[in-house]
Amino acid sequence: MITIIKNADVYAPEHLGLQHILIAENKIVYIGDTLPELNLEHTTVDAEGCVVMPGFIDGHTHITGGGGEAGFSTRVPPVPLSKFTRAGVTTAVGLLGTDDLTRNTESLVAQVYALREEGFSAYCYTGGYHLPPTTLTGSVRSDIVFIEPIIGVGELAISDHRSSQPTLNELLKIASEAHVARLMTGKAGMLHLHLGDGERGLSIIREALETAEIPPRTYNPTHINRQRSLFEEACELAKRGCWVDVTAFETGDVGFEPGEALLRYMQQDLPQDKLTISSDGGGCLPDFHADGSLKKMDFAESQSMTNIFYELVDDGQAIETFLPFFTKNVAQLMNFHRKGRIEKGADADIIILNKQNRIEHVMAMGHWHVKYNQQIKKGTFE
């Protein structure tokens, strides 16, 4: 398959202006201001000056489904292919949450392979909320080293009544396993940390940084916008070299809504390459009473992350200032060297917006999944 996307207003994510893009099979092989002339069979899509940008990378998704915190009937089904690509997500990283018992690393890896067979880029973590971590080979280090789709450990829960209440030493042992696995493989090798509403916040990560030699990039806290004090703590960790992750969920009066969190981060003197946003797609969004009983529950989708992108565009924010949070920054954290950018040699994961800056076309690995706002490629059981 050879495809030309012409007259594209390219955000790579930096703004390159009007360019033409040549795609062969699943790679970008040319980008420039001269329209290539081909004697080979190909298709052409005219972007008509609309925004063309890398596909989103959703770094926190429950691809096998989350939930189960209000009984077995509340276990969320696996996330189908179109829930990702319809939202412009062309790469997803799956994980286990509260339920790392009825769901396990084996089922997670199997779902990764299923999504890959459907033409989508998928990876996953080993472990889950609890200790000892659920693994496939017996240790998190060997899972990362020997199981190709596994790139790190997560989401290990801290400051949450549902966690195993890990001690500092327990946290350091898992972080060291992830770090050594990174050295051995070149994978991300980080510890992805779920943050609850507990008063301890990120204190255990600060202790870890002050106690041991493990690099800051190993620790990757998520849900940092769920409380305002937690967000401020996370900003300080970003200064020390940690990547921190905003979740695209509603926070009410206690936290910062995701769009506001991104803006607050952008407006401060903080390392702009250390912030990402994810959806928690497929996961449950529970609200608990003070005694730990469930008050209500909702469920997340990748589209929630995309809606934040729309919110920022509609607010008049310059796309190149916040697009890295959805693309390039995630790719750098995950060590996805051919993701998150539009450049020669990169994977052909591309979003084309319409004149209203809404998703019109989505290409994943060189194949159209959404075209003219219609889902043309679906999962096996959709």
Secondary structure as the mmCIF struct_conf table of DSSP 4:
data_model
#
loop_
_struct_conf.conf_type_id
_struct_conf.id
_struct_conf.beg_label_comp_id
_struct_conf.beg_label_asym_id
_struct_conf.beg_label_seq_id
_struct_conf.end_label_comp_id
_struct_conf.end_label_asym_id
_struct_conf.end_label_seq_id
STRN STRN1 ILE A 2 TYR A 11
BEND BEND1 ALA A 12 GLU A 14
STRN STRN2 HIS A 15 ALA A 24
TURN_TY1_P TURN_TY1_P1 GLU A 25 ASN A 26
STRN STRN3 LYS A 27 GLY A 32
BEND BEND2 ASP A 33 THR A 34
BEND BEND3 ASN A 39 LEU A 40
STRN STRN4 THR A 43 ASP A 46
TURN_TY1_P TURN_TY1_P2 GLU A 48 GLY A 49
STRN STRN5 VAL A 51 PRO A 54
HELX_LH_PP_P HELX_LH_PP_P1 GLY A 55 GLY A 55
STRN STRN6 PHE A 56 THR A 61
TURN_TY1_P TURN_TY1_P3 ILE A 63 THR A 64
STRN STRN7 GLY A 67 GLY A 67
TURN_TY1_P TURN_TY1_P4 GLU A 69 ALA A 70
HELX_RH_3T_P HELX_RH_3T_P1 PHE A 72 THR A 74
STRN STRN8 ARG A 75 ARG A 75
HELX_LH_PP_P HELX_LH_PP_P2 VAL A 76 PRO A 80
HELX_RH_AL_P HELX_RH_AL_P1 LEU A 81 THR A 85
TURN_TY1_P TURN_TY1_P5 ARG A 86 GLY A 88
STRN STRN9 VAL A 89 GLY A 94
BEND BEND4 THR A 98 THR A 98
BEND BEND5 LEU A 101 ARG A 103
HELX_RH_AL_P HELX_RH_AL_P2 THR A 105 GLU A 117
TURN_TY1_P TURN_TY1_P6 GLU A 118 GLY A 119
STRN STRN10 SER A 121 THR A 126
BEND BEND6 TYR A 129 PRO A 132
HELX_LH_PP_P HELX_LH_PP_P3 PRO A 133 THR A 134
BEND BEND7 LEU A 136 SER A 139
HELX_RH_AL_P HELX_RH_AL_P3 VAL A 140 PHE A 146
TURN_TY1_P TURN_TY1_P7 GLU A 148 PRO A 149
STRN STRN11 ILE A 150 ILE A 158
BEND BEND8 SER A 159 ASP A 160
TURN_TY1_P TURN_TY1_P8 HIS A 161 ARG A 162
BEND BEND9 SER A 163 SER A 163
HELX_RH_AL_P HELX_RH_AL_P4 LEU A 168 THR A 185
BEND BEND10 LYS A 187 LYS A 187
STRN STRN12 LEU A 191 LEU A 195
BEND BEND11 ASP A 197 ASP A 197
TURN_TY1_P TURN_TY1_P9 GLU A 199 LEU A 202
HELX_RH_AL_P HELX_RH_AL_P5 SER A 203 THR A 211
HELX_RH_3T_P HELX_RH_3T_P2 PRO A 216 THR A 218
STRN STRN13 TYR A 219 THR A 222
TURN_TY1_P TURN_TY1_P10 ILE A 224 ASN A 225
BEND BEND12 ARG A 226 GLN A 227
HELX_RH_AL_P HELX_RH_AL_P6 ARG A 228 LYS A 239
TURN_TY1_P TURN_TY1_P11 ARG A 240 GLY A 241
STRN STRN14 VAL A 244 THR A 247
BEND BEND13 PHE A 249 PHE A 249
TURN_TY1_P TURN_TY1_P12 GLY A 252 VAL A 254
BEND BEND14 GLY A 255 GLY A 255
HELX_RH_AL_P HELX_RH_AL_P7 PRO A 258 MET A 266
TURN_TY1_P TURN_TY1_P13 GLN A 267 GLN A 267
BEND BEND15 GLN A 268 LEU A 270
HELX_RH_3T_P HELX_RH_3T_P3 GLN A 272 LYS A 274
STRN STRN15 LEU A 275 SER A 278
STRN STRN16 GLY A 281 GLY A 281
TURN_TY1_P TURN_TY1_P14 GLY A 282 GLY A 282
BEND BEND16 GLY A 283 GLY A 283
STRN STRN17 CYS A 284 PHE A 288
TURN_TY1_P TURN_TY1_P15 ALA A 290 ASP A 291
BEND BEND17 GLY A 292 GLY A 292
STRN STRN18 LEU A 294 PHE A 299
TURN_TY1_P TURN_TY1_P16 SER A 302 SER A 302
HELX_RH_AL_P HELX_RH_AL_P8 GLN A 303 ASP A 314
TURN_TY1_P TURN_TY1_P17 ASP A 315 GLY A 316
HELX_RH_AL_P HELX_RH_AL_P9 ILE A 319 PHE A 326
TURN_TY1_P TURN_TY1_P18 THR A 327 THR A 327
HELX_RH_AL_P HELX_RH_AL_P10 LYS A 328 MET A 334
TURN_TY1_P TURN_TY1_P19 ASN A 335 ASN A 335
TURN_TY1_P TURN_TY1_P20 HIS A 337 ARG A 338
BEND BEND18 LYS A 339 GLY A 340
BEND BEND19 GLU A 343 GLU A 343
TURN_TY1_P TURN_TY1_P21 LYS A 344 GLY A 345
BEND BEND20 ALA A 346 ALA A 346
STRN STRN19 ASP A 347 ASP A 347
STRN STRN20 ILE A 350 LEU A 353
TURN_TY1_P TURN_TY1_P22 LYS A 355 GLN A 356
BEND BEND21 ASN A 357 ARG A 358
STRN STRN21 ILE A 359 ALA A 364
TURN_TY1_P TURN_TY1_P23 MET A 365 GLY A 366
STRN STRN22 HIS A 367 LYS A 371
TURN_TY1_P TURN_TY1_P24 TYR A 372 ASN A 373
STRN STRN23 GLN A 374 GLN A 375
TURN_TY1_P TURN_TY1_P25 THR A 380 PHE A 381
#
